[in-house]
Amino acid sequence: MTRTLSASQARRVALAAQGFRDPRPAGNVDRRHLRRVMGRVGLLQLDSVPVVMRTQYLPLFARLGPYDATLLDRVAYRDDEWFETWCHEASLMPVEDEPLMRWHKARAAAGQTWKGLVEFAAANQGYLDEVLDQVRQRPLAPAELVDPRPRDGAWWGDRSEGAIALDWLFRVGEVGIRRRPGFVKEFDLLERIVPDEIRAVPTPSEEDAHRELLRRAARSLGVAAAADIVDYHRLPKRPARERLAELVEAGELEAVFVEGWDLPAVLHPEATLPRAIEACTLLSPFDPVVWFRERGERLFDFEYKLEIYTPAAKRKFGYYVLPFLMGDRIVGRLDGKTDRSERLFRVFGAFAETGADRDVTAEGMARALDDLATFVGVDGWRVEGNRGELIEPLRRHEGARR
C-alpha cells in the first residue's frame, strides 16, 4: 500500500533534507560547516545581483546563521574544494562531482548548447586556439587577453569576442572559472582546478550520470515530485524522467502520496521526519527551497516571482524580495537592500502570507533581519517603506532595538 504524507509532514521532510533540522554552530562557522551544508544541498546557484548579497552566500547563511562570507571564497576559489559548472544555471558543486557533469560538456562540444555560441566556435577555431594558449600561460580575465576583440550588439550584447571564446572553452571543459573580488571571472585550465585523481576517474555514461544526479537530487529534496527532481540539476526532461522511473522500479526511491499535491511523489530512503523545524530566516530567491517555483507552491502554498525584470509600477512586492521561513512555513516576504556606504539594511516592504499571525511573523522577521544585518556587514536595519501588512509591526520592533 502506498504511503501517504500530510502536507505538514512533507514540509518537514523537505526542510530537514535541506539542512534546516541541523543545529546552527554554537561558535564560529568554519569550512566544516560549509561542507555540511553543501553535503545537504549538493550545489549552490550563482547570480551576480548584489542587492542584498550575491545569492551563493545566502543559502549557507539561511542554514548556519551569520558567517564570514570570505570563507566561501576561500573554499571555492582559492582552495578549489568546489568548482563552477553549468548545472542549475551557473553553480558551484564539490570538485569531486566533476565526472558527473562531463556529459554536459560533451553535449556542448557536439553542438547542443546556444546556437550563437556554436556558430561562433565553428567560425573562429584559430582564435579559440590563441585564447586557450594564453590561458595555458596564466589564469586571466577576458579583458586581459592580448586581443579581447571588443564588440557591440549581436546576440551576445556588448561582450567581447574574447569573453565569448572563453565561455565556449568553459562549456566544453577546456577551462574552468574562479572568481576574483567583484564577481569577476578568472579563467584557468580545468586541469589546474580539478585534481589529477578526480580527472582520472572514468567518465560515466550520460545515463549513469543522470541516475546518480537524480539520486542526489532526491536526497537533497527529501520528498518530491518528478519535476522537482529533474529540475534540480536541470537534466533533459524526457530521458531524466525515464531514469527516475527506473530508480523507483528498482526500489531505490519510494513512491508516495502527499496530501494536497496533484502529482505523484517519491521519498528518498534517507529522508527523516522531524517533529518540528525551528527555522527563522530569510531565503535567497535562488535557494533550493524556492528556486523551482512550482515546488514552492506545492510545499508552502507560496506563489513567488522575482520581479527584477518587471517594470517598477507593475511590481506587486518589490525588486528583490526575500521569502521569510519560520518553522516549517513560508509566512512572509521582505523587500530590502543593503546600503554598504551607509552601513544599513533598508526595508522597503514587508508582507504576510495568508493565515500568518502578523505580530508573531513580524517578531520573527525582526530577528531574521538582525542576523541578516550582521551577515552582510552593516550596523543595523531600518524600515523606510510603507508597503505590506508587516511594515508597521516591524517598525515597532525596529524602534525597540534602538
N, C-alpha and C positions, 0 to 999 in steps of 0.2 A: 504494500500500500504506500502511495506517495506521501511523503511527509509534508505538512503544511506549517508555514511560519506566519505568525501575525506580522502586521506592518511594524510594530514596535520591535519585535524580535529581529526582523530583517535589518532595521536601522542599527541596532546594537551589534549585530554580527558584522555588518559592513564597516562600522566605525572602529570596532575592535581590530578588524583585519587591516585597517589603515593606520593603526598605531595609537588611537585615541584612548585605549584602555591602559596603555603603558604609562607608568608614573613619570611626571616631569623630573628631571635631575634635581637633586637636593642642593648640589653645588654648581660649580661652573660647568657649562656644556663643553665637552671635548669631542674629538673626532670619533670616539667610540659611539657617542650618542647619534652623531650624524650617520654613521654606518648602520645603526639600528633602524633609524627611520628609512634610510634607503633600502634596507632589507625588507621593510614593510611595503613601501610604495613601488619599489623597483625602478623608478625613473622620476626625474624632475623636468617638467616642461620649462623651456626658456622663453622669455619675452623681453623686449627692450624697453617697454613703457616703465618709466621710473616714478610715476605719480606718487605712489606710497613707498615702494621699494620694488626693484625688479623681482618678478614672480618666483624665480628659482629659490630665493631666500625664504619666501613666506611659508611654504608647507612645512619646512623644518621648524620655523617659529611657532606655527599653529600646534605642533605636537610637542615641542620642547620648551616653549617659552622664550624669553629674550636670550640671545646668544650673540657672540661676536661674529658678524657676517663674514668677516675676512677669513674665518675658519673654512667656510665653503670654498673660497677662492684657493686656499692652500691645498685642500684635499683634491679639488677638481683640476686646478690649473697649474699648480706648482708641483704637486706630488703625483699627479696623473693617476689617482685612485679611481676617478671617474673619467669618462670620456664623452665628448659631444658627438651625437649621431642624429640622423633624421629618423624619428620614431613617432611619438605622439607630437607632431610638429618637431621643431628642433628641441632636443632633450639631452639631459645628462643621464648616463647609465653607468653602473660599475664596469670597470675596464675588462674584467673577466668575462663579461657578457658579449664582448665584441664578436666572437664567432657567430652568435645568434642573429647578428644584423648584416652578415655578409650577403645574404640573399637580396637585401635591398640594394646594395651596391652593384650586385650582378645585374639586377633588373635595370638600373640606371645605365650601366655600361652597354646593355643591349638596346638602349633607346627608350626604355619605359620610365621616363621622367618628363619634365616640362619640355614641350616641343621646341620652344625657342632655344633652350639650353642645348638640346641635342643638335639642332641645326648649327648653332654657334660652334660646338665642338667639331662637327664634321668639316666646317669651313675654315677652321683655324688650328689645325693639328701642329703646325710649326710653332705657332705662338704658345700653344699649350706646353710643348716640349721646352721652350725657353723659360716659361714661368716655373715649371717643375724643376728645372735645373737651378734656378735661383733659390727655390725653397730648399733644395739639397744643400746649398751653401750656408744658409742660415734661416731661422724662422723669421717671417715677415708679415706685415700688414699689407693689404692691397696697394696702398699709397706708396709703399716703399719699393715696389717693383721698379726696375730700371726704366721700363716703359709701360706705365699703367694704362695707357690708351684711354684717356677720359672721353666720355661721350655724353650726349644729351638725347633724350627722347627714346624711341624704340620701346620694345616690350619690357626692358629692364629699367626703365626710368632714367635716372641720372647716374646709375652705377657705371664705373669704368669697365672696359673690356677685361682689364686685369682682374677685377673683382669677379666677373663672370667666369673667367678661366679658373680661378681658384675655387669657385663654387662647384664647377664641374669636377675638378680634381678631388674635391671633398666628397662629392656624391658617389664617385666611382671607387673611392677608397685609397687613392694615392696619397692624400694629405689628410691631416686632422686639424682640429681647431682648439686653441687655448684662448683665453680672454684676458686682455690687458685692462687696466683701470679705465672706466668709462664704457665697458662692454665692447671694447674694440676687438675685432677678430685678429688673432695671430695664427697664421698657418704654418704648420710644420709637417714633416714627413710622418705618416701614420706609424711607421716603424720606430720613431723616436718617442711616441706617446704610448703605444701598446707594446708591452714587454715581449721579448722573444718567445717565452714559454707559452704565452697566450696566442701569438700569431702562429705558433707551431701546432696548435690544436686543429685537427681535421675539420674542414668546413662541413657542417651538417647540410643535408639536402634542404631545399626550401620547405618541404612538407614537415620534416623533423623539426626544423627551426620554428615553424609556425606552431606545431604541437607544444613545444616547450614554452614558447611565449604565451600561448593560451593557458597552459597550466599556471604560469606565474601570474598572469592577469587574474585568473580565477582566485588564486590565493590572496592577491592584494585586494580584491573586491569582497571576498568572503561569500556573499550570495549575490547572484547577478543574473540578468537576462543575457541571452547570447549576444545581443547588440552591444551591451556594455563591455563584454569580454573582448569582442573583436575590435572595438574602438580603442581599447586601452593602448595597444601598440600600433594602431591604425593599419591593421592587416587587410589584405584584399578580402572583401566581404564573402564572396561565394565559396572560395576554397577554404577560408578560415572557418566558416560555419560547418563545412563538411568535416574538417579535422576536429572541431569541437564535438560534433555528434559522435565521432569515433571515441573520444575520451569518455563521453557519457556511456556509450555502449560497452566500453571496456571496464566500467566501474570506477574510473579514476575520479569522476565527478558525479555527484548525486542529483538526480532530477527532483525538484521540489516545487511546491506551490507557495506563493506569497499572497496573503490576503490583500485585495485591492489592486493587484497587478493584473493587467490584461495580457501578459506574456508569460510563458513558462520560464522557470528559473533553474539554476544549478547551484549547488552548495559545495564548497571545497572541503575535503576531509579534515583539513587542519583548522577550519573555522571554529571559533569559540563564541558562546552566547553569554556575555557577562550580565549580571543582574542590573547593572546600571553603567552608563557612560557619564563621566563628570567633566566634559569639555566646557570651556568658556573662552572662546577665541574667535578672532576674525580670520576669514579664509581668503586666500587669493582667488581671483576669478578663474585661475588655471590650476587650482588644487584638484587632485584626482577625485575628491569627494564631489565636486560640482562641474568638472570640466566637460563631462558628457551631459548636456542639459536635459535630455530625455530621462536619464537615470535620476537626476536631481528631482524631477517632477514625480517620478515613481516612488522614490525613497522618502522624500521630505515634503511632497506636495509644494514644491518650491519652483515657481516659474521664474527663469532668470535669463536675462540677455545683457551682454556687455554693450553699453551704449556709446562707446568711444566714437563710432562712425555714424551715430545718429545726430542730426542737427540739434543744436542746443535747445531750441524751442520745442522740439518734439521728444526730448528725453523725459522719461517717467520718473527715474530715480536719480540719475546723475552720470557723470563722465566715467568714473572708475569706482564702481560700487563693490564693497566687500560684504559677502554673506556673513552673518553672525551665527555661530554654532554654540548652543548652550544645552548641556545634557546631550540627548540624542536627537534634538530637533534643530532645524534652522529656523530661528524665531525672529530674525530681523535682518536688516541690511543697512550699510553705512556708506555715505558718500563723503570722502575727505581727501586731503592732500598733505603731504609732508612738505613743510616750508623750511628748508635747511638754513637759509640765510637768517631767518628769524628764530630758528631752533624751536619750531612749534608745529604740531599737527593740527590742521584746521578742519573742523567738522562742518560740512555744508548741509547735510541732510541725514536723518536717522529715522528708519521706518520699521514698524512692527508688522510681522506676518499675521494673517488671520488667526484669531484664537489665542495669540500670545498675551500674557499679562504684561501690560505696559510698564508698570513700576518695577516688577521683577526683571524684565528684559532690559530696561534702562540701567538698572543697578549692575547687572552682569556686563552690559556693553561698556559701562564706565570702567569696570575692572579690566576688561579686554583692551580698552584704549590706554589705560595706564601701562600695560605690558607692551603694547604696540609703540607707544612713545619712547619707552626705554629702548626697545629693539632698534628703531630707526634712528636713534641718537639725538632726540630733541628733548627739550626740558619739560614738555608737557603738552596738553591738548586744550583746544578752546572751541566752543560752539560759536560759529559765526553765521550760520544759515538759519532759516526758519521753516524748512521743509520736513514733513514727516511727523508721525504721531509720537515719536520718541524724543523729539528735539527739545521740548520744554522739560520733561523729567530728566533728560540727560544734562540739560543746562543746570538743573539744581544739583546734580551730582558733581558737576564741574565746580560749582561755587563751593561745595563742601570740601573740595580738595585744595582750595587756595589757602 
